């Protein structure tokens, strides 16, 4: 069994990874002459293609050596040269006759920056695999089950991970010779790429997390710093400019002629802040995801110098000031238009959608952790802390729904004019949809999709609920209840492919009115209750945080049955996700990356801490004060002796 464990670890890339060893992937500043940029870019492209054509040894044996590997270990260049041409004799590609297999295993023990999982003295050769398969078939015929079957199942699923990594690396975009992100999709069967050839902020998050978990930090660092530069670009649509802190929805690397010299070209970044997007909606979630990824980079790499840079600190503050700006709203939640997040088309989520509130809360906690203590940040930190307390109270108290709360709403009185009103938002009981009465399980609950005066959106939105668990916006009991509900409604939310973006679908006249008869958001398709494999990674983080990883492992097992065979679609259609989406792009990068992150985290659950935020005791105390306080007394100017002013 020791040999089988070793091959599992090696095939899954447990060791460090050799990829960014190319000089074009250095950490040097990307300010260079245009000729060098283009030459370097072409040289990188050719070397990368050569890398992909490498032997099994490179693809299976040495794929874990990170960019910091060569700084600590002297490697014979002739060995690297031989790696590119020789063929491996074993299935793992590391048991070659020249002893390279032994070299890799010994060094992987010392150099693995992620989880140090290589602990076997040798690896499983092809004959061992064949023998294991024969034994497994023989035992199965006799009705035997147990550890051997599980071991062989894991070995047989490793090619899916290998394929996913290869596809993810093919999607990498370079700027001035350095990796800067991943394109949204690289579908060779589609002639109409639309904007899927761009680097989207939200789409890159799972890709960035996957690279971080593999110890490949350069691409994430470059992405963070270059998108930060785009934040300061002038953003105008019809003579109107949004707030300065707005991050772009996406960007594209373009090659343009140099000014004054038509014979020379240079690479430039061309951002889209929503002025070219379908519907012309600004991406509210981009800046929030950027802050979350920045914190994850620092925690995973140990490199805090990036978040301590003056320009990065300024970028964080600009995003916070944009989100914390005073307005007319009486609620602590962010008021946004339809289509301003992952659901980027008209789907009736305008107002205060849960997804934005969960990301907002998470970004506030991450920013508070990273902001440098200085006099100029005192007011901002005070406003941030006040908002955290008010936002957590608002979501936990008014967005939560379970059978008890549903019955309470069913008995609501309306038209209450009082500071002590129970039905504060004047919700009419007739708003409770018939499907919810039958669908709500006796145990479990969830956070509703939206709340406004006289309106509750009772749909279940997966990302908002999952990230509420990850960020601790939901309480401990609520977090477990959310996972309980997903388990209870597995056939609706997971079915044949995880995970429904929302449930249920808008149908009939409701679909016509709310979506404007959107032909892409037909019932049980795309954003209208389609199934999105990328949500696997958020689901896995939430399950690990609540110490229930077996739920996520079950979902990953469902996805593995067909996601590779289906060519990594963007989304699936129908109630049970039986069909590949009608307009789904194939080889969708965040479907690939979401699967990889889920697998990596299940192998080493401790790594989920780079994404999880825990609620501190001061927030809990302030939250308790709000619950016990009389709302009438809050109208006075009396100073309350508590940690935060609310």
N, C-alpha and C positions, 0 to 999 in steps of 0.2 A: 504493500500500500504506500510505502514511502516514495517509490518511483512514480506512482500515479499522482500523488500530491505534487511532486516536482513539476510534472508536465502541465498540470493544471495551472500552476503559478506562472510557468514560463509562457504557455500559450496565451494566458490572459494578460500578459504584459506586466507582471508584477515587478520586474526589475526596472532600472532606469531606461530611458529611451534615446536612441541615436536618431536625431532628426535635424536639430538645429546646429549641427556641427559645421555647416557651411559658413564660410566667412561672411556671406550676405546676411546671416542671421545674428550678427553681433549686436551688442547693446550700444554701439556708437550712435551719436546723433545723426538723424536722417537728413542732414543738410549737406548736400554734395553737388558736384557739377552734374549737369544734365546728361552729358555723355557717359559719365560713370554710372549714373542711375540706370540708364537703359542697358548698358553693357552688363552691369551687375545683374539686372533683372533677367536678361536673356540667359546669362550664365547660370543663374539660380534655377531658372525653369528647366534648362537642359539637365542640370545635375539632379534636380528633383525627379524628373522623368526617369533618369538613370537609376535613382534610388528605388523608384517603384518597380523597376524591372529587376531589382536585386534578387539574389537567391533566397531560398526559404530561410536561410540562416539569418539574413537581415530582417525578414518579415516576421519571423517567429522567435528568433533567439536574442537579437540585440535591440529589440524595439523599445527598450525602456531607458536607454541612456540619455539623460537630459543634456541641455545646453551647457550646464555647469560641469559636465563630466570631465572635459579635457583640461579644466583648470586645476584638477586635483590628481590626475593620473596620467602618466606618460604612456602613450600608445605608439607602437611601431607603425609608421605610415604604410609600410609594406603589407602589414596585416589588414589595414583598412582597404588597401587596394585589392587585396585578394578576396575580400568579402564581396566585392562587386561582380566577380566573375565566376567564382567557384560554386559548385552545387553541393548542397548538403546531402549527407548520406542517410540522415534519419528524418523522421517526420517533424521533429522539433527543430532541426537545423543547427544543433549545437554540439552534436557528438561526432564531429569530423575527425579525420585521422591526425590532423596536425595539432590537436590539443586545444583548439579554440573553445570547444565546449566547456572543458574544465576551467579555462581562463574566465569565461563569462560567468559561470556559476559562482566561482570563488569571489570574483569582484562584485557581482550583484549583491552578495551578502553585505559587503561593506558600503556600497555606494547607493543603494536604493533610497531615494529621498522620501518616498511616500509611505510604504508600509512594511518594507523588509520581510516580504513573505517567502523569499527563496530560502529554504532551509534543508534541502535535500542534497546529498553528495553527488547525485547523478540524475539523469533524465530518462524518460521512458522512450525507448526506441520503437521503430515501426513494428518489429516482431512482437514486442510486448503489447502494443495496441491490438494487433491481430489476435494474440492469445487472449487478451482481456475480453475482446469482442466475442470470441468463440465461447469462453467461459460464461460470459453473460447470457449468450443465446441458450447455452445448455441449462443454466440455472433457471432461466425464464420458462423453458419448456417443462421443468419440474415444478413450476409454481413458486420458485424461490424469489424472495425480495430482500431488500436491505441496502447496506452501504455500497455494495459493488454496483448495483443498478444506479444509485445516485451518482457514484463516481464516474461511471461511463456516460451518464447523461450530461454531466458537466463538461467532460472532454468533448463529446460530440457537438456541444453548443458553442465551443470556442471559435470555430470558423466564422460564426456570425459576428463576433467581436472583431476578429481580424479584418473582415470585410468592412465593418463599420469604421474602423480606424483608417483603413486605406481610403475610403470614400471621404472621411472627414479631412484628411490631409490633402486630398485632391481639391477640396473646396477652399483651401487657404488662398487669400489674396495678399499680394505683396506691394509695398510702396517704397521706393528708393532702396530696393533690395532686401527689405525686412518684412516679415509677416505682420499683417496689420488687422486681420479679421478673416471671416469666412463668408462666402456668398450664401444667399438664402437657399438656392437650389441649383443643382447642375444636372438637369434632366436632358439626356441626349436624344430622347424621343420627342421633345417639344421644340417646335420652331418659334413659338411665341413666348419669349422669356419675360416679357413685361418688365417688372423691376426686380425679378428674382435673381438677377446677376449683380445686385448691390449688397453691401454689408449693412444689415439692419442691426440697430442697437439691441433691441429685445431678442432678436434671433441669435445673436452671437453669445448671449449669456450662457446657455448650456455648453456651447463650444468652448468658451473661455473656462468654464468650470472643469470641463473634461481635460483640457490642457494643464490646468493648475494641478489637478489630481494626478497627472502623469509627471509632474515636475518640470513642465515646459512653460516657463514663465514669460519669456520674451514676447510672445505674441499678445499676451494679455496686457503686459506693460505698454507695448506699442499702441494697442487699441485704446487704452485709457488715456494716454497722453495726446494722441492725435485727435480723438473725438473731443477732448478738452479744448484743443485749438479751434475746432469748428464751432464751439459754443459762442465764441466772440464774433463770429461772422455776422455780417449784416443780413437780417432776415426781413423781407418785405413782400407783401401781397396786396395788390391794389392800393398802394401808397400807405399801407398800415404795417407797423412792425410790432411783433409780440415782445414779451419781456426778454431781457438780456440773458437770463439764465437758461433759456430753452435749449435743450439738446436736440440734435437732428434725429429724424426717424431712421435715416439711412445715409450712406454715402457711397460713391463709386470712384475708383481710381481711373482717371482719364489721362491719355497722352495727348498733349497739345503742343503746337509750335512755340518756340521761344520768341519772346518779344524782340522784333527787329532782326530775326534770323530764321527765315523759313526753312533752312536746311537742318536746323537742330530742333529737338523736341525735349519736353520735360514732362514729368508726371505730376498731376495735381489731384487733390481731393475735391470732389464735387458733391456737396451735401444737399439733402432734401429735408427741409424743416416742416414739410406738409404742404408747401406751395405747389408741389407737383403730384402729391398723393391723390388717390381716388377720394373725392369728397373734400379735399383741401383741409384736412383736420390736423391740428398740431399734436404731436405725440407726447402726451403728458407723462407717460410711463418711462420714456427714454432716460430722463435725468434721474429718476428714482432707481432704475435698474443699474445705471452707471455708478451710483453711490454704493449700492449693494455689492457690485463686482469689485469696486475699489477696496472695500473692506475685506472681501474674500481673498483678493490678491495679497494683501498685507499679512493676513493670518496664515495663508498657505505657504507663501514664499519666505516669510520672515523679513521681507524687505519693506520696512516702514518709511524709507526715504522718499518713496513716491508720494504717499499721502501727506508727508510733511513739507513737500515743496510749496513754495508761495503760490505758484499758479494753480496748483491743485486745491490748496486751501481756499483760494479765491473762487474757484469753480464750484466747490461745495457750498460756499456762502451764497453765491448767485442763485443756485438751485433752491436753497432754503428760503431766500428772500422772495423768490417768485412764488413759492408754495405757501409761505406764511404771510403774504401780503394781506392787508386789511381789505375787506369788501363788505357787501351788503348782507351776506349770508349769516344767519343766526346759528348755524351748525358748525362744528369743528371739522367736518368732513370737507374734502375738496370737491368743488362744483366744477364739473367738466361736461363737454358736449359728447354726443354719440360718436363712437368710432375713435376714441382717443387712447386706446390701449390695445391689447391683443385682439379684441373684437373691434376691428378697425372699419367696420361698415355699420350702417344703420340697423340697430337691433334693439332699440328701446332702452338703452342703458344710460342715456343722458341723465344728468343730475348728480347723484352721489354713488356711483357703482362700487361694489365691494372690492373688486380687484384693485382699483386705484387706491382705496383707503388702506388696504392691507400693505400695498407697496409703499405708500406714503408713511405709514407707521414704521415699517421696517427701515426705510431710508432715514427717518428721523433718529431712530436708535443708532444706526450705523454712523450717521454724521456726528452725533453727540460723542460717540466713542473716538472719532478721528479728529475732531476739531481741536486745534492747538489752543491751550488756555492763554488768553491774552485779553487785555482791556477792551480791545475793539470787538470782541466776540461776546461780551457779557450780556448785552441786550438780546442778541440773537439766541444765545443759549437759554435765556429766561423765557423768551417766546417759544422756543422749541420745547422746553419742559412743560410749559403750560398747555401747549397743544397736545403733547403726548398723553397727559392725564385726561384732558377733555375728550380726546378722540377715543381712547380706550374705553372710557365710561359710555360714550355714545354708542359705539358699535356693540359692546357686550350687552348693554341694557336694551337697546331698541332694534337691533338687527337679528337678535337671536330668536329662533323658532324651534319649538319641539311640541310634543302633544299637549303638554300643560299650557304653554304659551298660546298655542293655536286655539285651545278651548277658551282661554281668557279673551282673545280677540273676538271670538265668536259671540261673547257676551258683552262686548264693549257698548257703552253709551256714547252717543255722538253729540256734537255741538256743545261741548263742555267749555265754558269760559271761566277759568280758574287757574291760579298758580299751582294748585294741587291736583289738577286734572289727571286722571288715569290714562285716558286716551289723548295724549298730548298732541298727536299729529292728525287727529280727527279721522281716523281710519274707519271706514264703513265695513261692518262685518260681512256684507254681501260681496266684498272684494275677495274673500277666501275662495279660491278656485275649487271646483268639484274634484279635480284630480288630486289635489293636495290632501283632502280629507281621507282618501283611500290610500294614498302613497306614503304618508307619514308613518314611520314605524313606531311601535310603542316604546322602544328604547332608541336613543340617538336623537340627533338634531343637527341644525346647520344655521349658518348666517345667511339671511336673505340677500338677494342681489342688489337691492336699492331701496332707499327710503326717502320720501319727500312728503310734503303736506298732502294728506288724503290719498296717499299712494304707497303701496308696498309691492315690490316685485318679488313674488314668492318663488321664482325660479332658483334652482340650485346651480351656482356657478362654481366650477371646480377650482380654478386658479385662485379666486378670492378666498375660498374656504381653506385651501391647502396652505396658502401663504399666511393666512391668519394663524394657523397652527405653528408654522415655522417661526414667525415673528413674535409669537406670544401675544398677539392682539386678542386672540381667543383665550379664555381662561383654561386652566388645566382640565377641568371637567368638561368644558365645551369642546376642547380639542379631542378628548377621547370620544365624546359623543359624535363628533363629525366623522371620525374613523369608524365608529359603530354603525353609523348610517350608511357609509359607503359599503361596508360588509353586508349589511342587511339588504341593500339595493344593488348588489353586485351585478345582477342580470340587466339592470337598467343603466348603470354608470360605467361598467367595465365590459361586460358581455364578451364579444369576440375580439375586441381590441380596446385597450385602455387609452384614453379616458375621455368620457363625454365632456365637452367644453361647458355645456349647460344642460339642464333637464327641467321640464320637457321642451319639445320644439313648439314654436309658434305655428299654428295651422289655420287654414281657412281665412275668414275675414280678419281675424286678429293678425295673421301674417301679412295680409294685404295692407292693412292700415299701418302697422308698426314698422315693417321693413320697406314699405313702398312697392310691394310685389317684387322684391329683389330676386332675380333669377338664379343668383349664386347661393343665396341663403334660403333655399327651399327647405321645407320641413325635413329634419333629420339629416341635414347636410351642412357642411362648412361651419359657420359660426352659429347656425340655428340647430344646435344639438348634434353636430357632427362629433366624431371621435378623433382625438388628436394624440398621437403617440408621444409627442414631445412632453406632454404633461406627466409622463412617467417619472421624470427626475424630481419635479416638485412633490409628487406623491411619495416618492422614496424618502426624501428629506423629512417630510412630515411624519411618516411612519417611524423612521429611525429616532426622531426627536421624542416621540411618545413611547419609545421602546417596544414598537410593534413591527419590526422589519419583515416579519413573515407575511404580512399583508402585501407589502410592496413586492416581495419575492414572488408571490402568487401572480401578481399583475404582470411582472416581467416574463414569467413563464408563459402566460397567455400571449404576450406580444411576440415572443420568440417563435411561436408556432407558424407565423406567416409573414412577419414584417420584412424579413430579408427576401423571401420568395416574391412578395408583392413589390419589391424594389423601393422600399422605404418611402411610402407615400406621405404627403403632407397631412392628409386627413382621410377619414372613412365615412361613408354614408350608411343610412338606414338605422332603424332602432337598435339593432344588435351589431352594428358596424360590420355587416356582411360584405359590403361592396367597397372597393377603392373609390374615393371621392370622384364625382363626375368631372370636376375641373381640377382635381388634385395634381400638383406637381410631383413627379417621382424624384427619388434621391434628394429629398428635402433635408437640408443640413441639420435643422434643429430636431427632426425626428431621429436622425442618426445620433446626434450628440446627446439628446435626452436619454436614449437607450444606454449609451456608454456611461453617462454619469450615474444612472441607476445601478448599473452593474458594478462600477467602481466603488460606489458607496456601500453596496451590500457586501462587498468583499472586505471593506474596512469602514465600518459605520462611524468610527471616531472622526473621520474626515468631514462628516456633516457639520461639525462645529464651525466651519468657516462660513456657513450660511445661516446658522441658527442664531437667534437673538433671545436672550433670557430676560425676563422682566425683573427689574431690581426692586428691592424692598421699599425704597422711597416712593416709587410709583404706586406700589400696592397700598402704602399708607395713605397717599393722597387720594387714591381711588376710593378707599374706605371712607375717607372724610366726605367725599362728594355724595356717596350713597346715604350717609347718615344725616347730612345737612338738610335743613329746611330750605326749599327753593325761595321762599319769600324773604328769608334773611339775607340771601345773596344779593338783594337789590341795594342794600346799604353800603356805606363806605367803611364799615368796620374792618379792621385788619385781622384776618384769621391767622392764628399761629400754626402754620403748616409749612411744609418744605417748599411748595410751589404756590404761587398766587394763581388762582383760578377765576 
